[in-house]
Amino acid sequence: MLKVAVVGASGYTGLELLRLLARHPEVEIVAVTSREYVGKPLTSVFPALAQIVAIDFTAPDPESIASQADFIFTALPHKAAMGVIPAFMQAGCQVVDLSADFRFQDQNIYEQWYQPHSAPELLSQAVYGLPELYREAIRGARLVGNPGCYPISVILGLAPLLKADLLDPETIIADCKSGVSGAGRGVALASLFCEVNEGFRAYKVAEHRHTPEIEQELSRVAGYAVRVTFTPHLVPMSRGILATLYGHWHHPVTESELYQLYRDFYQGHPFIRLCRPGSLPNTAFVKGTNFCDLGLRVDSRTGRVIAVSAIDNLTRGASGQAVHNMNLMQGWPETLGLEVVPLVP
């Protein structure tokens, strides 16, 4: 059994990780950490895990954790993760980091959008954890930067189009909606029920920190610089992301040609589901799973291609993706522990 620790386990992504890891047949959870809940039973914070995970929270001490675990998930805020990951790497652990600290190839870009990087020497070792693009590199990695939730939905929706050079890269718009759990579990005025319920709003327009991550990966796929107009919205639901993605075509294309393009691009990738022609994704149909559902449309009148992507922001957008990466790093089947049927209704 692989001995696993979750560092920063008191948030929604930590809870989702534990939900999945608790039923993973090759994993033993040996440590969960939280500065706020040290010494308290995990189930006193997350009653949903009663009779499923029996463990107490411990302090996030890297030396102690590395002595117990072989594999570390860091579900910490940006900056906090880079403060502990070097110690885990030096101890010989494998790490999947769910913060943004190791998603970027260029230190300068990270620092423009976040803060100074205290472990830049590890950036060249980190692999961007999106298996549909980097499966083989992830298999050989010791450090994986788990992608952001919005970037996953946008990149998977647009990658086949840019790889085939079908879109004008100056015309791409990513119009995305997320459930409130994407804001985290911490108490914040903007996330309170009365502030969110019966409302629908855009936020961080033209300044969201996921923008450079999206552009980095789409540019790598395309082979040239890609710029995206990315607008996130908050929707009064608990979980899920729906991304509607627009771009002008270079030349006319039919929907049947698009569907074949996507089938070929994602062949052999178990967590991509292409909606049948005439139907479009719905966040309700991916809830609690590692699936990304994709639907396609052609607007011949305006010369635009429209791709629609649906994921669960906590599963495919964070913790399920992290477990997927762990499976690849261990040489296990990609779907191990992730064979979850969507919860509907």
Buried (B, 14 or more C-beta within 10 A) or exposed (E): EBBBBBBBBBBBBBBBBBBBBEEBEBBEBBBBBBEEBEEEBBBEBBEEBEEEBEBBBBEBBBEBBBEEBBBBBBBBBBBBBBBBBBBBBEBEBBBBBBBBBBBBBEBEBBEEBBEEBEBEEBBEEBBBBBBBBBBEBBBEBBBBBBBBBBBBBBBBBBBBBBBBEBBEBEBBBBBBBBBBBBBEBEEEEEBEEEBBEEEEEEEEEEEBBBBBBBBBBBBBBBEEEBBBBBBBBBBBBEBBBBBBBBBBBBEEBEBEBBBEBBEEBBEEBBBBBBBEEEEBBBBBBBBBBBBBBBBBBBEEEEBBBBBBBBBBBBBBBBBBBBBBBBBBBBEBEBBBBBEBEBEEE
